Amino acid sequence: MELHTEYALLKFPLDSDHSQLDIANRKEAFEISVKDTRPEQIKTKQSNVWNGTIIVSLLILVIILSCTIGVLVYQMHFENKKNGTKSTWDAEFKEKCSFSDLRDELCIKNPNATNDQENECKLCPANWKLFQENCYFISNNTQIKSWNDSQAYCTGMKSHLLVIESEEQTAFFGQTVYKDVSYWIGLYFDNNIRNWTWVNCETCKDFQLYFKNTRPGDNHCVLGSNSYHSEKCNNPHSWICQRKASRL
């Protein structure tokens, strides 16, 4: 007995909702939709990024401008306050401290002065004594230094150790200094020229100061009060500084 296989071709009718034409149309519509939608989304995202960047930039600019304006306002306020204080001080100074008033307050008129001398006013720093054209600082007996340190002190005070130029000076110091205290003065033995000299020879004159030179080979600096004598420069003593008086 033989078996026979038969084949039948079945044809299903196309549904109107799933026709090949409809599938093709839908595919084309999907492709068009995709093509049209993606660029718009990209454009929207880019626009949002730019908008955010612009907003942040504007905020930063506003902060910078606010800080700048604040600094300028503070500076203007400070300058106005300073100028106002300065103007007030200047006005008070002009009112109370004019040059003529200052002269009248600080300068003592000498009844025996000539007309030229009447217009002169010599002033010294605090704790300095005025005599003729110079100011003098006389250290007390608790202030003692070597000769070099004394000269350095005077230099720091824009002066130098005492230079004696006249008999009037010696008489003035004889009445001014402590009787039992010796003071370093600006006379010393200069080994370079092998002679006695003053610290400031620009003011030296022909006046000869007589002093007792004790132990000539060792004592190279001069002390003075009522009399003058040489001494070792390293020994501590009081001292006298001298500087020109200021004229007002």
C-alpha positions as CSV (number, residue, x, y, z in Angstrom):
1,M,0.0,0.0,0.0
2,E,1.5,3.3,-1.0
3,L,1.1,6.6,0.8
4,H,0.6,9.7,-1.2
5,T,1.4,13.2,0.1
6,E,-0.6,16.1,-1.3
7,Y,0.1,19.8,-0.9
8,A,-2.4,22.5,-0.9
9,L,-1.7,26.2,-1.3
10,L,-3.7,28.3,1.2
11,K,-4.3,31.9,0.4
12,F,-5.5,34.1,3.3
13,P,-7.3,37.3,2.3
14,L,-5.5,40.5,3.3
15,D,-7.2,42.4,6.1
16,S,-8.0,45.9,5.2
17,D,-6.2,47.1,8.3
18,H,-3.0,45.2,7.6
19,S,-2.6,45.5,3.9
20,Q,0.8,45.8,2.3
21,L,-0.1,49.3,1.1
22,D,-1.0,50.3,4.6
23,I,2.2,48.9,6.1
24,A,4.2,50.8,3.5
25,N,2.3,54.0,4.3
26,R,2.9,53.6,8.0
27,K,6.6,52.9,7.5
28,E,6.9,56.0,5.3
29,A,5.0,58.1,7.9
30,F,7.2,56.7,10.7
31,E,10.4,57.6,8.9
32,I,9.1,61.1,8.1
33,S,8.1,61.5,11.8
34,V,11.5,60.4,13.0
35,K,13.2,62.7,10.5
36,D,11.1,65.7,11.5
37,T,11.2,65.1,15.3
38,R,14.9,64.5,16.0
39,P,16.2,67.9,14.7
40,E,13.5,69.7,16.6
41,Q,14.5,68.0,19.9
42,I,18.2,68.7,19.3
43,K,17.3,72.4,18.5
44,T,15.3,72.6,21.7
45,K,18.0,71.1,23.9
46,Q,20.6,73.5,22.3
47,S,18.3,76.4,22.9
48,N,17.9,75.5,26.6
49,V,21.7,75.2,27.0
50,W,22.3,78.6,25.5
51,N,19.5,80.2,27.6
52,G,21.0,78.7,30.8
53,T,24.5,80.0,29.8
54,I,23.2,83.5,29.1
55,I,21.3,83.6,32.5
56,V,24.4,82.5,34.4
57,S,26.6,85.0,32.6
58,L,24.1,87.8,33.4
59,L,24.1,86.8,37.1
60,I,27.9,86.9,37.2
61,L,27.9,90.3,35.5
62,V,25.4,91.7,38.0
63,I,27.4,90.4,40.9
64,I,30.6,92.0,39.5
65,L,28.9,95.3,38.9
66,S,27.4,95.3,42.4
67,C,30.8,94.7,44.0
68,T,32.5,97.4,41.9
69,I,29.8,99.9,42.7
70,G,30.1,99.0,46.4
71,V,33.9,99.5,46.4
72,L,33.6,102.9,44.6
73,V,30.9,104.1,47.0
74,Y,33.2,103.1,50.0
75,Q,36.2,104.8,48.5
76,M,34.2,108.0,47.9
77,H,32.9,108.0,51.4
78,F,36.3,107.4,52.9
79,E,37.9,110.2,50.7
80,N,35.1,112.6,51.7
81,K,35.5,111.8,55.3
82,K,39.3,112.1,55.1
83,N,39.1,115.4,53.2
84,G,36.5,116.7,55.6
85,T,38.7,115.9,58.6
86,K,41.7,117.4,56.9
87,S,39.8,120.5,55.9
88,T,38.5,120.9,59.5
89,W,42.1,120.5,60.8
90,D,43.4,123.0,58.3
91,A,40.8,125.5,59.2
92,E,41.5,125.1,63.0
93,F,45.2,125.4,62.4
94,K,44.8,128.5,60.3
95,E,42.5,130.0,62.9
96,K,44.6,129.1,66.0
97,C,48.1,128.4,64.7
98,S,49.0,131.0,62.1
99,F,52.7,131.6,61.6
100,S,52.7,134.9,63.4
101,D,50.8,133.4,66.4
102,L,53.2,130.5,66.5
103,R,56.2,132.9,66.6
104,D,54.5,134.9,69.4
105,E,53.8,131.7,71.3
106,L,57.2,130.1,71.0
107,C,59.7,132.9,70.5
108,I,60.8,135.0,73.4
109,K,61.8,138.5,72.5
110,N,65.0,139.9,73.7
111,P,64.6,143.5,74.9
112,N,68.2,144.2,73.9
113,A,68.0,142.6,70.4
114,T,68.6,144.7,67.3
115,N,66.0,145.0,64.5
116,D,67.6,142.1,62.6
117,Q,67.7,139.9,65.7
118,E,64.1,140.7,66.5
119,N,63.0,138.8,63.4
120,E,65.0,135.8,64.4
121,C,63.6,132.9,66.4
122,K,65.8,130.0,67.4
123,L,64.2,126.8,68.6
124,C,65.6,123.6,70.1
125,P,64.2,120.1,70.6
126,A,62.6,119.2,73.9
127,N,65.2,118.8,76.8
128,W,67.9,120.7,74.8
129,K,69.3,124.0,75.9
130,L,69.8,127.0,73.6
131,F,72.9,129.0,73.7
132,Q,73.8,131.5,70.9
133,E,73.4,129.6,67.6
134,N,73.4,126.1,68.9
135,C,71.3,123.6,70.9
136,Y,72.9,121.4,73.5
137,F,71.8,118.1,75.1
138,I,73.5,117.4,78.4
139,S,73.1,113.8,79.7
140,N,72.5,113.3,83.4
141,N,74.9,111.5,85.7
142,T,72.9,108.2,85.3
143,Q,73.5,108.2,81.6
144,I,77.0,107.0,80.9
145,K,78.6,105.7,77.7
146,S,82.0,105.3,76.1
147,W,83.3,108.1,73.9
148,N,82.4,106.2,70.7
149,D,78.9,105.3,72.0
150,S,78.3,108.9,73.0
151,Q,79.2,110.1,69.6
152,A,76.9,107.5,68.0
153,Y,74.1,108.6,70.3
154,C,74.6,112.2,69.2
155,T,74.7,111.2,65.5
156,G,71.3,109.4,66.0
157,M,70.0,112.8,67.3
158,K,71.3,114.6,64.2
159,S,74.1,116.2,66.2
160,H,77.7,115.6,67.3
161,L,79.7,115.7,70.5
162,L,80.3,119.2,71.8
163,V,82.8,121.4,69.9
164,I,84.1,124.3,71.9
165,E,84.6,127.4,69.9
166,S,84.7,130.3,72.3
167,E,85.3,131.4,75.9
168,E,81.6,132.2,76.1
169,Q,80.8,128.5,75.6
170,T,83.2,127.4,78.3
171,A,81.6,129.9,80.7
172,F,78.1,128.7,79.7
173,F,78.9,125.1,80.5
174,G,80.7,126.0,83.7
175,Q,77.3,127.4,84.9
176,T,75.1,124.7,83.4
177,V,76.7,121.3,83.9
178,Y,76.9,119.4,87.2
179,K,80.0,120.4,89.0
180,D,81.1,116.9,90.0
181,V,80.4,115.2,86.6
182,S,82.7,115.0,83.7
183,Y,81.3,114.9,80.1
184,W,82.7,113.6,76.9
185,I,83.3,116.3,74.3
186,G,84.1,116.1,70.6
187,L,87.9,116.4,71.0
188,Y,90.0,113.2,70.4
189,F,93.4,112.1,69.2
190,D,93.4,111.1,65.6
191,N,96.0,108.4,64.9
192,N,95.8,109.0,61.2
193,I,97.1,112.6,61.4
194,R,98.8,112.0,64.8
195,N,97.2,115.1,66.3
196,W,94.2,116.2,68.4
197,T,91.1,117.1,66.4
198,W,87.4,117.8,66.7
199,V,84.6,115.5,65.5
200,N,83.2,118.3,63.2
201,C,86.1,120.4,61.9
202,E,83.8,122.4,59.7
203,T,82.8,124.4,62.8
204,C,86.3,124.5,64.2
205,K,87.9,127.9,64.6
206,D,91.2,129.2,65.9
207,F,90.1,128.9,69.5
208,Q,92.5,126.9,71.5
209,L,91.2,124.6,74.2
210,Y,93.6,123.9,77.0
211,F,93.3,120.5,78.7
212,K,95.5,118.3,80.8
213,N,96.9,115.4,78.7
214,T,97.3,112.6,81.1
215,R,99.2,109.5,79.9
216,P,99.5,110.6,76.2
217,G,100.1,107.1,74.9
218,D,96.8,105.7,76.2
219,N,94.2,108.4,76.8
220,H,92.9,109.6,73.4
221,C,89.6,111.3,74.3
222,V,88.8,114.5,76.2
223,L,86.4,115.0,79.1
224,G,85.3,118.4,80.4
225,S,83.2,120.3,82.9
226,N,85.0,123.1,84.8
227,S,88.3,121.9,83.5
228,Y,89.3,119.5,80.7
229,H,91.6,116.4,80.6
230,S,92.2,113.3,78.5
231,E,90.8,109.9,79.4
232,K,90.6,106.4,78.0
233,C,87.9,106.4,75.3
234,N,86.4,103.1,76.6
235,N,85.6,104.5,80.0
236,P,81.9,105.3,80.6
237,H,80.9,108.9,81.2
238,S,78.1,111.4,80.6
239,W,78.3,113.4,77.4
240,I,77.1,116.6,75.6
241,C,75.6,116.8,72.1
242,Q,75.5,119.9,69.9
243,R,73.5,120.8,66.9
244,K,72.4,124.0,65.1
245,A,69.3,125.7,66.4
246,S,66.2,125.7,64.1
247,R,65.1,129.1,62.9
248,L,61.4,130.1,62.8
